[in-house]
Amino acid sequence: MKMFKGMLLALIPATLLAVYFFREKAVLLILVSVGVAVGSEALFQFLFKRKYTIKDGSAMVTGYASGLVRFSIHSFVCHCSIGCRGDRCR
């Protein structure tokens, strides 16, 4: 449990930069990623009648990191592509 809290703390600088550069799109993508990760973990634990482990933070870290990676890859690929104008990528 302590490890996941440390991971969330380590992702704060990347989140702040993403929000600074990309505003509400970054916030929305991170929130959706975390929501889907936590929701899907809860759903599958319910369907397979397993013990709920949502409080440990693993799904939250997975969704958080996934949101940041997806957004950074999209932004990098979009701005570095040949023939791609910036207004079409956003």
N, CA, C and O atoms as a CHARMM CRD file, in Angstrom:
* protein
*
  360
    1    1 MET  N      0.81900  -1.18600   0.00000 PROA 1      0.00000
    2    1 MET  CA     0.00000   0.00000   0.00000 PROA 1      0.00000
    3    1 MET  C      0.87100   1.26200   0.00000 PROA 1      0.00000
    4    1 MET  O      0.55600   2.22800  -0.69400 PROA 1      0.00000
    5    2 LYS  N      1.95500   1.25900   0.76700 PROA 2      0.00000
    6    2 LYS  CA     2.85500   2.39900   0.79800 PROA 2      0.00000
    7    2 LYS  C      3.51600   2.61300  -0.56200 PROA 2      0.00000
    8    2 LYS  O      3.76600   3.74400  -0.97900 PROA 2      0.00000
    9    3 MET  N      3.79000   1.50700  -1.23800 PROA 3      0.00000
   10    3 MET  CA     4.45300   1.58800  -2.52700 PROA 3      0.00000
   11    3 MET  C      3.57500   2.33100  -3.53900 PROA 3      0.00000
   12    3 MET  O      4.08100   3.15200  -4.30300 PROA 3      0.00000
   13    4 PHE  N      2.28900   2.05800  -3.55300 PROA 4      0.00000
   14    4 PHE  CA     1.39700   2.70300  -4.50700 PROA 4      0.00000
   15    4 PHE  C      1.22200   4.18800  -4.19500 PROA 4      0.00000
   16    4 PHE  O      1.08000   5.00300  -5.10600 PROA 4      0.00000
   17    5 LYS  N      1.23300   4.53600  -2.91700 PROA 5      0.00000
   18    5 LYS  CA     1.17400   5.95500  -2.55800 PROA 5      0.00000
   19    5 LYS  C      2.42700   6.67400  -3.03900 PROA 5      0.00000
   20    5 LYS  O      2.35500   7.80700  -3.51500 PROA 5      0.00000
   21    6 GLY  N      3.56600   6.01800  -2.91600 PROA 6      0.00000
   22    6 GLY  CA     4.81300   6.59100  -3.42000 PROA 6      0.00000
   23    6 GLY  C      4.79400   6.75800  -4.92900 PROA 6      0.00000
   24    6 GLY  O      5.30400   7.74600  -5.45600 PROA 6      0.00000
   25    7 MET  N      4.21000   5.80200  -5.61900 PROA 7      0.00000
   26    7 MET  CA     4.10200   5.91100  -7.07600 PROA 7      0.00000
   27    7 MET  C      3.20400   7.07600  -7.47000 PROA 7      0.00000
   28    7 MET  O      3.51600   7.81800  -8.40100 PROA 7      0.00000
   29    8 LEU  N      2.09200   7.23700  -6.76300 PROA 8      0.00000
   30    8 LEU  CA     1.20400   8.36500  -7.05900 PROA 8      0.00000
   31    8 LEU  C      1.90900   9.69200  -6.80900 PROA 8      0.00000
   32    8 LEU  O      1.74900  10.63600  -7.58300 PROA 8      0.00000
   33    9 LEU  N      2.67800   9.76900  -5.74800 PROA 9      0.00000
   34    9 LEU  CA     3.44100  10.98500  -5.48100 PROA 9      0.00000
   35    9 LEU  C      4.48400  11.24200  -6.56700 PROA 9      0.00000
   36    9 LEU  O      4.73200  12.39000  -6.93400 PROA 9      0.00000
   37   10 ALA  N      5.08600  10.18100  -7.07300 PROA 10     0.00000
   38   10 ALA  CA     6.09500  10.32800  -8.11800 PROA 10     0.00000
   39   10 ALA  C      5.48900  10.80300  -9.43500 PROA 10     0.00000
   40   10 ALA  O      6.19400  11.39800 -10.25000 PROA 10     0.00000
   41   11 LEU  N      4.21300  10.55800  -9.66100 PROA 11     0.00000
   42   11 LEU  CA     3.55900  10.97700 -10.89900 PROA 11     0.00000
   43   11 LEU  C      3.04100  12.41600 -10.85100 PROA 11     0.00000
   44   11 LEU  O      2.58000  12.93200 -11.86900 PROA 11     0.00000
   45   12 ILE  N      3.10700  13.06100  -9.71000 PROA 12     0.00000
   46   12 ILE  CA     2.58400  14.42400  -9.57800 PROA 12     0.00000
   47   12 ILE  C      3.31900  15.41800 -10.48500 PROA 12     0.00000
   48   12 ILE  O      2.64900  16.20500 -11.15400 PROA 12     0.00000
   49   13 PRO  N      4.65200  15.42800 -10.54600 PROA 13     0.00000
   50   13 PRO  CA     5.29900  16.39500 -11.44900 PROA 13     0.00000
   51   13 PRO  C      4.90000  16.22000 -12.91700 PROA 13     0.00000
   52   13 PRO  O      4.69400  17.20700 -13.62400 PROA 13     0.00000
   53   14 ALA  N      4.79300  14.99200 -13.36900 PROA 14     0.00000
   54   14 ALA  CA     4.37000  14.75500 -14.75300 PROA 14     0.00000
   55   14 ALA  C      2.94000  15.23200 -14.97300 PROA 14     0.00000
   56   14 ALA  O      2.61300  15.76200 -16.03500 PROA 14     0.00000
   57   15 THR  N      2.10200  15.04500 -13.98300 PROA 15     0.00000
   58   15 THR  CA     0.71300  15.49700 -14.08400 PROA 15     0.00000
   59   15 THR  C      0.63900  17.01700 -14.14700 PROA 15     0.00000
   60   15 THR  O     -0.10400  17.57700 -14.95300 PROA 15     0.00000
   61   16 LEU  N      1.40300  17.67100 -13.30400 PROA 16     0.00000
   62   16 LEU  CA     1.40000  19.13500 -13.31100 PROA 16     0.00000
   63   16 LEU  C      1.85100  19.68400 -14.66100 PROA 16     0.00000
   64   16 LEU  O      1.26000  20.63600 -15.17100 PROA 16     0.00000
   65   17 LEU  N      2.88200  19.09700 -15.23400 PROA 17     0.00000
   66   17 LEU  CA     3.33100  19.54600 -16.55500 PROA 17     0.00000
   67   17 LEU  C      2.29400  19.25900 -17.63500 PROA 17     0.00000
   68   17 LEU  O      2.07300  20.09000 -18.51600 PROA 17     0.00000
   69   18 ALA  N      1.66200  18.10200 -17.57600 PROA 18     0.00000
   70   18 ALA  CA     0.62900  17.77400 -18.55700 PROA 18     0.00000
   71   18 ALA  C     -0.53800  18.74600 -18.46000 PROA 18     0.00000
   72   18 ALA  O     -1.06500  19.18700 -19.48200 PROA 18     0.00000
   73   19 VAL  N     -0.94100  19.07900 -17.25400 PROA 19     0.00000
   74   19 VAL  CA    -2.05000  20.01500 -17.06500 PROA 19     0.00000
   75   19 VAL  C     -1.63400  21.42100 -17.50300 PROA 19     0.00000
   76   19 VAL  O     -2.43500  22.15600 -18.08100 PROA 19     0.00000
   77   20 TYR  N     -0.39900  21.78700 -17.23100 PROA 20     0.00000
   78   20 TYR  CA     0.08800  23.11300 -17.63400 PROA 20     0.00000
   79   20 TYR  C      0.09200  23.25500 -19.15800 PROA 20     0.00000
   80   20 TYR  O     -0.36200  24.26800 -19.69000 PROA 20     0.00000
   81   21 PHE  N      0.60100  22.24400 -19.85300 PROA 21     0.00000
   82   21 PHE  CA     0.71500  22.33000 -21.30500 PROA 21     0.00000
   83   21 PHE  C     -0.58300  22.02400 -22.04300 PROA 21     0.00000
   84   21 PHE  O     -0.86800  22.64700 -23.06600 PROA 21     0.00000
   85   22 PHE  N     -1.37300  21.07900 -21.54500 PROA 22     0.00000
   86   22 PHE  CA    -2.51500  20.58900 -22.30800 PROA 22     0.00000
   87   22 PHE  C     -3.87000  20.85300 -21.65900 PROA 22     0.00000
   88   22 PHE  O     -4.90300  20.45000 -22.19300 PROA 22     0.00000
   89   23 ARG  N     -3.87100  21.51900 -20.52500 PROA 23     0.00000
   90   23 ARG  CA    -5.07800  21.96500 -19.83300 PROA 23     0.00000
   91   23 ARG  C     -6.09600  20.85700 -19.55300 PROA 23     0.00000
   92   23 ARG  O     -5.75100  19.79500 -19.03400 PROA 23     0.00000
   93   24 GLU  N     -7.34400  21.12300 -19.90400 PROA 24     0.00000
   94   24 GLU  CA    -8.43200  20.22600 -19.51800 PROA 24     0.00000
   95   24 GLU  C     -8.39100  18.88400 -20.23900 PROA 24     0.00000
   96   24 GLU  O     -8.94900  17.90800 -19.73700 PROA 24     0.00000
   97   25 LYS  N     -7.75300  18.80600 -21.39300 PROA 25     0.00000
   98   25 LYS  CA    -7.67000  17.52000 -22.08700 PROA 25     0.00000
   99   25 LYS  C     -6.86400  16.51500 -21.27600 PROA 25     0.00000
  100   25 LYS  O     -7.21500  15.33700 -21.21000 PROA 25     0.00000
  101   26 ALA  N     -5.78700  16.98300 -20.66300 PROA 26     0.00000
  102   26 ALA  CA    -4.96900  16.10000 -19.84000 PROA 26     0.00000
  103   26 ALA  C     -5.74300  15.64300 -18.60800 PROA 26     0.00000
  104   26 ALA  O     -5.71000  14.46500 -18.25100 PROA 26     0.00000
  105   27 VAL  N     -6.42900  16.56200 -17.96800 PROA 27     0.00000
  106   27 VAL  CA    -7.20500  16.22300 -16.76500 PROA 27     0.00000
  107   27 VAL  C     -8.29400  15.21500 -17.10700 PROA 27     0.00000
  108   27 VAL  O     -8.48800  14.23400 -16.38900 PROA 27     0.00000
  109   28 LEU  N     -8.99900  15.45500 -18.19700 PROA 28     0.00000
  110   28 LEU  CA   -10.07500  14.55400 -18.60000 PROA 28     0.00000
  111   28 LEU  C     -9.55300  13.15800 -18.91200 PROA 28     0.00000
  112   28 LEU  O    -10.14600  12.16600 -18.48900 PROA 28     0.00000
  113   29 LEU  N     -8.44800  13.07300 -19.64600 PROA 29     0.00000
  114   29 LEU  CA    -7.90200  11.76800 -19.99200 PROA 29     0.00000
  115   29 LEU  C     -7.42500  11.00600 -18.75700 PROA 29     0.00000
  116   29 LEU  O     -7.62900   9.79700 -18.65900 PROA 29     0.00000
  117   30 ILE  N     -6.80200  11.69500 -17.83100 PROA 30     0.00000
  118   30 ILE  CA    -6.33700  11.03800 -16.60400 PROA 30     0.00000
  119   30 ILE  C     -7.52600  10.55600 -15.77600 PROA 30     0.00000
  120   30 ILE  O     -7.51600   9.43500 -15.26700 PROA 30     0.00000
  121   31 LEU  N     -8.54400  11.39500 -15.64200 PROA 31     0.00000
  122   31 LEU  CA    -9.72200  10.99800 -14.86100 PROA 31     0.00000
  123   31 LEU  C    -10.43900   9.80900 -15.49200 PROA 31     0.00000
  124   31 LEU  O    -10.85000   8.88700 -14.78700 PROA 31     0.00000
  125   32 VAL  N    -10.59000   9.82500 -16.80200 PROA 32     0.00000
  126   32 VAL  CA   -11.24700   8.71300 -17.47900 PROA 32     0.00000
  127   32 VAL  C    -10.42200   7.43600 -17.34000 PROA 32     0.00000
  128   32 VAL  O    -10.97700   6.36400 -17.09900 PROA 32     0.00000
  129   33 SER  N     -9.10000   7.54200 -17.49100 PROA 33     0.00000
  130   33 SER  CA    -8.23800   6.36000 -17.36700 PROA 33     0.00000
  131   33 SER  C     -8.30300   5.74900 -15.97400 PROA 33     0.00000
  132   33 SER  O     -8.39500   4.53100 -15.82600 PROA 33     0.00000
  133   34 VAL  N     -8.25400   6.59600 -14.96000 PROA 34     0.00000
  134   34 VAL  CA    -8.33800   6.09600 -13.58400 PROA 34     0.00000
  135   34 VAL  C     -9.71400   5.48300 -13.32900 PROA 34     0.00000
  136   34 VAL  O     -9.81400   4.42100 -12.71500 PROA 34     0.00000
  137   35 GLY  N    -10.76800   6.14000 -13.79400 PROA 35     0.00000
  138   35 GLY  CA   -12.11500   5.62400 -13.60300 PROA 35     0.00000
  139   35 GLY  C    -12.32000   4.27000 -14.26500 PROA 35     0.00000
  140   35 GLY  O    -12.91800   3.36800 -13.67800 PROA 35     0.00000
  141   36 VAL  N    -11.82500   4.13300 -15.48300 PROA 36     0.00000
  142   36 VAL  CA   -11.97400   2.86100 -16.19200 PROA 36     0.00000
  143   36 VAL  C    -11.16600   1.76400 -15.50900 PROA 36     0.00000
  144   36 VAL  O    -11.64400   0.63800 -15.37300 PROA 36     0.00000
  145   37 ALA  N     -9.95400   2.07900 -15.08200 PROA 37     0.00000
  146   37 ALA  CA    -9.12000   1.06700 -14.42800 PROA 37     0.00000
  147   37 ALA  C     -9.74200   0.59000 -13.11000 PROA 37     0.00000
  148   37 ALA  O     -9.82300  -0.61100 -12.85300 PROA 37     0.00000
  149   38 VAL  N    -10.17400   1.53100 -12.29100 PROA 38     0.00000
  150   38 VAL  CA   -10.77600   1.16700 -11.00100 PROA 38     0.00000
  151   38 VAL  C    -12.11700   0.46200 -11.22000 PROA 38     0.00000
  152   38 VAL  O    -12.41300  -0.53200 -10.55800 PROA 38     0.00000
  153   39 GLY  N    -12.92100   0.97500 -12.14400 PROA 39     0.00000
  154   39 GLY  CA   -14.21700   0.36000 -12.42000 PROA 39     0.00000
  155   39 GLY  C    -14.10100  -1.04400 -12.97400 PROA 39     0.00000
  156   39 GLY  O    -14.85500  -1.93300 -12.58100 PROA 39     0.00000
  157   40 SER  N    -13.15800  -1.25200 -13.88900 PROA 40     0.00000
  158   40 SER  CA   -13.00400  -2.59300 -14.45700 PROA 40     0.00000
  159   40 SER  C    -12.46000  -3.57400 -13.42600 PROA 40     0.00000
  160   40 SER  O    -12.83000  -4.74800 -13.42900 PROA 40     0.00000
  161   41 GLU  N    -11.58200  -3.09900 -12.54300 PROA 41     0.00000
  162   41 GLU  CA   -11.11200  -3.99200 -11.48300 PROA 41     0.00000
  163   41 GLU  C    -12.25900  -4.39000 -10.56300 PROA 41     0.00000
  164   41 GLU  O    -12.38900  -5.55900 -10.19800 PROA 41     0.00000
  165   42 ALA  N    -13.07900  -3.43100 -10.19200 PROA 42     0.00000
  166   42 ALA  CA   -14.22800  -3.73500  -9.32200 PROA 42     0.00000
  167   42 ALA  C    -15.21100  -4.66900 -10.01200 PROA 42     0.00000
  168   42 ALA  O    -15.73300  -5.59400  -9.39100 PROA 42     0.00000
  169   43 LEU  N    -15.46200  -4.43200 -11.28500 PROA 43     0.00000
  170   43 LEU  CA   -16.39100  -5.26500 -12.03900 PROA 43     0.00000
  171   43 LEU  C    -15.91500  -6.71300 -12.11200 PROA 43     0.00000
  172   43 LEU  O    -16.68600  -7.63700 -11.85600 PROA 43     0.00000
  173   44 PHE  N    -14.65600  -6.90700 -12.45900 PROA 44     0.00000
  174   44 PHE  CA   -14.15300  -8.27000 -12.58200 PROA 44     0.00000
  175   44 PHE  C    -14.03600  -8.97100 -11.23700 PROA 44     0.00000
  176   44 PHE  O    -14.22800 -10.18400 -11.15400 PROA 44     0.00000
  177   45 GLN  N    -13.72700  -8.22900 -10.18900 PROA 45     0.00000
  178   45 GLN  CA   -13.71100  -8.84700  -8.87500 PROA 45     0.00000
  179   45 GLN  C    -15.11800  -9.23600  -8.43800 PROA 45     0.00000
  180   45 GLN  O    -15.29300 -10.23800  -7.74500 PROA 45     0.00000
  181   46 PHE  N    -16.10900  -8.46600  -8.82800 PROA 46     0.00000
  182   46 PHE  CA   -17.49400  -8.80100  -8.52700 PROA 46     0.00000
  183   46 PHE  C    -17.93900 -10.02200  -9.33600 PROA 46     0.00000
  184   46 PHE  O    -18.55300 -10.94300  -8.79700 PROA 46     0.00000
  185   47 LEU  N    -17.62500 -10.01900 -10.63400 PROA 47     0.00000
  186   47 LEU  CA   -18.04800 -11.12500 -11.49800 PROA 47     0.00000
  187   47 LEU  C    -17.42400 -12.45200 -11.09900 PROA 47     0.00000
  188   47 LEU  O    -18.08100 -13.49100 -11.16100 PROA 47     0.00000
  189   48 PHE  N    -16.17100 -12.42700 -10.69300 PROA 48     0.00000
  190   48 PHE  CA   -15.47800 -13.66000 -10.32600 PROA 48     0.00000
  191   48 PHE  C    -15.48900 -13.92100  -8.83000 PROA 48     0.00000
  192   48 PHE  O    -14.78700 -14.80200  -8.33400 PROA 48     0.00000
  193   49 LYS  N    -16.30200 -13.13600  -8.11200 PROA 49     0.00000
  194   49 LYS  CA   -16.49900 -13.30400  -6.66900 PROA 49     0.00000
  195   49 LYS  C    -15.17500 -13.35700  -5.90300 PROA 49     0.00000
  196   49 LYS  O    -14.92900 -14.25000  -5.09200 PROA 49     0.00000
  197   50 ARG  N    -14.34900 -12.37800  -6.19200 PROA 50     0.00000
  198   50 ARG  CA   -13.06300 -12.25100  -5.50700 PROA 50     0.00000
  199   50 ARG  C    -13.14800 -11.16800  -4.44000 PROA 50     0.00000
  200   50 ARG  O    -14.08900 -10.37500  -4.40700 PROA 50     0.00000
  201   51 LYS  N    -12.15400 -11.15600  -3.58000 PROA 51     0.00000
  202   51 LYS  CA   -12.07800 -10.13500  -2.55100 PROA 51     0.00000
  203   51 LYS  C    -11.73800  -8.78800  -3.21700 PROA 51     0.00000
  204   51 LYS  O    -10.87600  -8.72900  -4.09400 PROA 51     0.00000
  205   52 TYR  N    -12.41300  -7.72200  -2.80100 PROA 52     0.00000
  206   52 TYR  CA   -12.16600  -6.40000  -3.37400 PROA 52     0.00000
  207   52 TYR  C    -10.82600  -5.86000  -2.90500 PROA 52     0.00000
  208   52 TYR  O    -10.54400  -5.81600  -1.70700 PROA 52     0.00000
  209   53 THR  N    -10.01000  -5.45200  -3.85600 PROA 53     0.00000
  210   53 THR  CA    -8.68700  -4.90900  -3.53400 PROA 53     0.00000
  211   53 THR  C     -8.52600  -3.49400  -4.07300 PROA 53     0.00000
  212   53 THR  O     -7.41300  -3.06300  -4.37200 PROA 53     0.00000
  213   54 ILE  N     -9.61200  -2.78700  -4.19300 PROA 54     0.00000
  214   54 ILE  CA    -9.55600  -1.44000  -4.76400 PROA 54     0.00000
  215   54 ILE  C     -8.81200  -0.48200  -3.84000 PROA 54     0.00000
  216   54 ILE  O     -8.15800   0.44700  -4.31400 PROA 54     0.00000
  217   55 LYS  N     -8.90300  -0.69100  -2.55000 PROA 55     0.00000
  218   55 LYS  CA    -8.28200   0.22600  -1.60500 PROA 55     0.00000
  219   55 LYS  C     -6.75400   0.17700  -1.61600 PROA 55     0.00000
  220   55 LYS  O     -6.10800   1.06800  -1.06400 PROA 55     0.00000
  221   56 ASP  N     -6.16800  -0.84700  -2.23600 PROA 56     0.00000
  222   56 ASP  CA    -4.70500  -0.91200  -2.23500 PROA 56     0.00000
  223   56 ASP  C     -4.06800   0.08000  -3.19500 PROA 56     0.00000
  224   56 ASP  O     -2.88200   0.38200  -3.05800 PROA 56     0.00000
  225   57 GLY  N     -4.81900   0.59500  -4.16400 PROA 57     0.00000
  226   57 GLY  CA    -4.31600   1.64200  -5.04900 PROA 57     0.00000
  227   57 GLY  C     -3.68500   1.16800  -6.34100 PROA 57     0.00000
  228   57 GLY  O     -3.25100   1.99000  -7.14800 PROA 57     0.00000
  229   58 SER  N     -3.62300  -0.13500  -6.55700 PROA 58     0.00000
  230   58 SER  CA    -2.95600  -0.63200  -7.75800 PROA 58     0.00000
  231   58 SER  C     -3.69200  -0.22700  -9.03400 PROA 58     0.00000
  232   58 SER  O     -3.05800   0.14100 -10.02300 PROA 58     0.00000
  233   59 ALA  N     -5.00600  -0.29200  -9.01900 PROA 59     0.00000
  234   59 ALA  CA    -5.77200   0.09800 -10.20700 PROA 59     0.00000
  235   59 ALA  C     -5.65800   1.59700 -10.44900 PROA 59     0.00000
  236   59 ALA  O     -5.61200   2.04300 -11.59600 PROA 59     0.00000
  237   60 MET  N     -5.61200   2.36300  -9.38500 PROA 60     0.00000
  238   60 MET  CA    -5.48000   3.80200  -9.53200 PROA 60     0.00000
  239   60 MET  C     -4.14200   4.17800 -10.16000 PROA 60     0.00000
  240   60 MET  O     -4.08400   5.03200 -11.04400 PROA 60     0.00000
  241   61 VAL  N     -3.07700   3.54300  -9.70700 PROA 61     0.00000
  242   61 VAL  CA    -1.75000   3.80100 -10.28300 PROA 61     0.00000
  243   61 VAL  C     -1.71600   3.37100 -11.74400 PROA 61     0.00000
  244   61 VAL  O     -1.14900   4.07100 -12.58300 PROA 61     0.00000
  245   62 THR  N     -2.31200   2.23500 -12.04900 PROA 62     0.00000
  246   62 THR  CA    -2.34100   1.74800 -13.42300 PROA 62     0.00000
  247   62 THR  C     -3.08400   2.71900 -14.32700 PROA 62     0.00000
  248   62 THR  O     -2.59500   3.05800 -15.40500 PROA 62     0.00000
  249   63 GLY  N     -4.25100   3.16700 -13.90500 PROA 63     0.00000
  250   63 GLY  CA    -5.02100   4.11900 -14.70700 PROA 63     0.00000
  251   63 GLY  C     -4.32800   5.45800 -14.84100 PROA 63     0.00000
  252   63 GLY  O     -4.34300   6.06400 -15.91300 PROA 63     0.00000
  253   64 TYR  N     -3.73100   5.91900 -13.77800 PROA 64     0.00000
  254   64 TYR  CA    -3.03100   7.19900 -13.75800 PROA 64     0.00000
  255   64 TYR  C     -1.86300   7.17700 -14.73800 PROA 64     0.00000
  256   64 TYR  O     -1.72400   8.06200 -15.58300 PROA 64     0.00000
  257   65 ALA  N     -1.03700   6.15900 -14.61000 PROA 65     0.00000
  258   65 ALA  CA     0.12800   6.04200 -15.49800 PROA 65     0.00000
  259   65 ALA  C     -0.30900   5.81700 -16.94000 PROA 65     0.00000
  260   65 ALA  O      0.30300   6.35200 -17.86400 PROA 65     0.00000
  261   66 SER  N     -1.34600   5.04400 -17.13600 PROA 66     0.00000
  262   66 SER  CA    -1.85600   4.79200 -18.47900 PROA 66     0.00000
  263   66 SER  C     -2.35200   6.08100 -19.12500 PROA 66     0.00000
  264   66 SER  O     -2.09500   6.32300 -20.30400 PROA 66     0.00000
  265   67 GLY  N     -3.04900   6.89500 -18.37500 PROA 67     0.00000
  266   67 GLY  CA    -3.52200   8.17500 -18.89500 PROA 67     0.00000
  267   67 GLY  C     -2.38100   9.09000 -19.28200 PROA 67     0.00000
  268   67 GLY  O     -2.42200   9.73100 -20.33200 PROA 67     0.00000
  269   68 LEU  N     -1.36000   9.15400 -18.43900 PROA 68     0.00000
  270   68 LEU  CA    -0.21000  10.00000 -18.76100 PROA 68     0.00000
  271   68 LEU  C      0.55300   9.48400 -19.97400 PROA 68     0.00000
  272   68 LEU  O      0.97200  10.26800 -20.82500 PROA 68     0.00000
  273   69 VAL  N      0.73100   8.18200 -20.05600 PROA 69     0.00000
  274   69 VAL  CA     1.47900   7.61300 -21.18400 PROA 69     0.00000
  275   69 VAL  C      0.70100   7.80100 -22.48000 PROA 69     0.00000
  276   69 VAL  O      1.27600   8.19800 -23.49400 PROA 69     0.00000
  277   70 ARG  N     -0.58400   7.52400 -22.46000 PROA 70     0.00000
  278   70 ARG  CA    -1.38100   7.69100 -23.68000 PROA 70     0.00000
  279   70 ARG  C     -1.35800   9.12500 -24.15800 PROA 70     0.00000
  280   70 ARG  O     -1.23500   9.38000 -25.35600 PROA 70     0.00000
  281   71 PHE  N     -1.47300  10.05400 -23.24500 PROA 71     0.00000
  282   71 PHE  CA    -1.50000  11.45500 -23.64800 PROA 71     0.00000
  283   71 PHE  C     -0.14500  11.90200 -24.16700 PROA 71     0.00000
  284   71 PHE  O     -0.07600  12.61500 -25.16800 PROA 71     0.00000
  285   72 SER  N      0.92400  11.50200 -23.51500 PROA 72     0.00000
  286   72 SER  CA     2.24300  11.93100 -23.96000 PROA 72     0.00000
  287   72 SER  C      2.61700  11.29400 -25.28800 PROA 72     0.00000
  288   72 SER  O      3.24700  11.94300 -26.12300 PROA 72     0.00000
  289   73 ILE  N      2.24300  10.03900 -25.50200 PROA 73     0.00000
  290   73 ILE  CA     2.54200   9.39700 -26.78200 PROA 73     0.00000
  291   73 ILE  C      1.75700  10.07400 -27.89300 PROA 73     0.00000
  292   73 ILE  O      2.31200  10.33600 -28.96100 PROA 73     0.00000
  293   74 HSD  N      0.48600  10.36300 -27.67000 PROA 74     0.00000
  294   74 HSD  CA    -0.32100  11.02600 -28.68700 PROA 74     0.00000
  295   74 HSD  C      0.27200  12.39100 -29.03300 PROA 74     0.00000
  296   74 HSD  O      0.39200  12.73100 -30.21000 PROA 74     0.00000
  297   75 SER  N      0.63800  13.16500 -28.03100 PROA 75     0.00000
  298   75 SER  CA     1.17300  14.49400 -28.26600 PROA 75     0.00000
  299   75 SER  C      2.50700  14.43200 -28.99400 PROA 75     0.00000
  300   75 SER  O      2.75300  15.21800 -29.90900 PROA 75     0.00000
  301   76 PHE  N      3.36500  13.50700 -28.59600 PROA 76     0.00000
  302   76 PHE  CA     4.68300  13.38000 -29.21800 PROA 76     0.00000
  303   76 PHE  C      4.55400  12.94600 -30.66800 PROA 76     0.00000
  304   76 PHE  O      5.15700  13.55300 -31.55300 PROA 76     0.00000
  305   77 VAL  N      3.78200  11.91300 -30.91700 PROA 77     0.00000
  306   77 VAL  CA     3.62700  11.39800 -32.27700 PROA 77     0.00000
  307   77 VAL  C      2.97400  12.44600 -33.15900 PROA 77     0.00000
  308   77 VAL  O      3.35800  12.62000 -34.31600 PROA 77     0.00000
  309   78 CYS  N      1.99800  13.13700 -32.61900 PROA 78     0.00000
  310   78 CYS  CA     1.26100  14.10800 -33.41100 PROA 78     0.00000
  311   78 CYS  C      2.14200  15.29000 -33.81100 PROA 78     0.00000
  312   78 CYS  O      2.07200  15.75300 -34.94900 PROA 78     0.00000
  313   79 HSD  N      2.94900  15.77200 -32.91100 PROA 79     0.00000
  314   79 HSD  CA     3.76400  16.94200 -33.21400 PROA 79     0.00000
  315   79 HSD  C      5.02100  16.58400 -33.99100 PROA 79     0.00000
  316   79 HSD  O      5.63100  17.46000 -34.60300 PROA 79     0.00000
  317   80 CYS  N      5.41300  15.34500 -33.98000 PROA 80     0.00000
  318   80 CYS  CA     6.62200  14.94900 -34.68500 PROA 80     0.00000
  319   80 CYS  C      6.32600  14.30600 -36.03700 PROA 80     0.00000
  320   80 CYS  O      7.25500  13.98400 -36.77700 PROA 80     0.00000
  321   81 SER  N      5.07800  14.11700 -36.36800 PROA 81     0.00000
  322   81 SER  CA     4.72400  13.49400 -37.64000 PROA 81     0.00000
  323   81 SER  C      4.95100  14.46800 -38.78500 PROA 81     0.00000
  324   81 SER  O      4.71900  15.67000 -38.66100 PROA 81     0.00000
  325   82 ILE  N      5.40000  13.93100 -39.87500 PROA 82     0.00000
  326   82 ILE  CA     5.59600  14.76000 -41.05600 PROA 82     0.00000
  327   82 ILE  C      4.24400  14.96900 -41.72100 PROA 82     0.00000
  328   82 ILE  O      3.49000  14.01600 -41.91800 PROA 82     0.00000
  329   83 GLY  N      3.94200  16.19600 -42.06000 PROA 83     0.00000
  330   83 GLY  CA     2.69000  16.50600 -42.73900 PROA 83     0.00000
  331   83 GLY  C      1.50700  16.67900 -41.81000 PROA 83     0.00000
  332   83 GLY  O      0.37200  16.78200 -42.27500 PROA 83     0.00000
  333   84 CYS  N      1.73900  16.71200 -40.52800 PROA 84     0.00000
  334   84 CYS  CA     0.64600  16.86500 -39.56800 PROA 84     0.00000
  335   84 CYS  C      0.66600  18.29200 -39.04000 PROA 84     0.00000
  336   84 CYS  O      1.65200  18.72600 -38.44400 PROA 84     0.00000
  337   85 ARG  N     -0.40600  19.00700 -39.25500 PROA 85     0.00000
  338   85 ARG  CA    -0.50500  20.35300 -38.71300 PROA 85     0.00000
  339   85 ARG  C     -0.93900  20.27800 -37.27000 PROA 85     0.00000
  340   85 ARG  O     -1.69000  19.37600 -36.89800 PROA 85     0.00000
  341   86 GLY  N     -0.48200  21.20900 -36.44300 PROA 86     0.00000
  342   86 GLY  CA    -0.77800  21.20000 -35.01700 PROA 86     0.00000
  343   86 GLY  C     -2.25000  21.31100 -34.68700 PROA 86     0.00000
  344   86 GLY  O     -2.70000  20.73500 -33.69600 PROA 86     0.00000
  345   87 ASP  N     -3.02700  22.05000 -35.50400 PROA 87     0.00000
  346   87 ASP  CA    -4.43000  22.22400 -35.18200 PROA 87     0.00000
  347   87 ASP  C     -5.25300  20.96200 -35.43000 PROA 87     0.00000
  348   87 ASP  O     -6.31400  20.80000 -34.82800 PROA 87     0.00000
  349   88 ARG  N     -4.79000  20.06700 -36.30000 PROA 88     0.00000
  350   88 ARG  CA    -5.51200  18.83100 -36.54200 PROA 88     0.00000
  351   88 ARG  C     -5.24100  17.79800 -35.46100 PROA 88     0.00000
  352   88 ARG  O     -6.04300  16.88300 -35.27100 PROA 88     0.00000
  353   89 CYS  N     -4.15000  17.92300 -34.76100 PROA 89     0.00000
  354   89 CYS  CA    -3.74800  16.92700 -33.77600 PROA 89     0.00000
  355   89 CYS  C     -4.45700  17.10900 -32.44600 PROA 89     0.00000
  356   89 CYS  O     -4.52300  16.17300 -31.64900 PROA 89     0.00000
  357   90 ARG  N     -4.97400  18.26300 -32.19900 PROA 90     0.00000
  358   90 ARG  CA    -5.52800  18.51600 -30.87900 PROA 90     0.00000
  359   90 ARG  C     -6.95800  18.32800 -30.86900 PROA 90     0.00000
  360   90 ARG  O     -7.59600  18.50100 -29.83000 PROA 90     0.00000
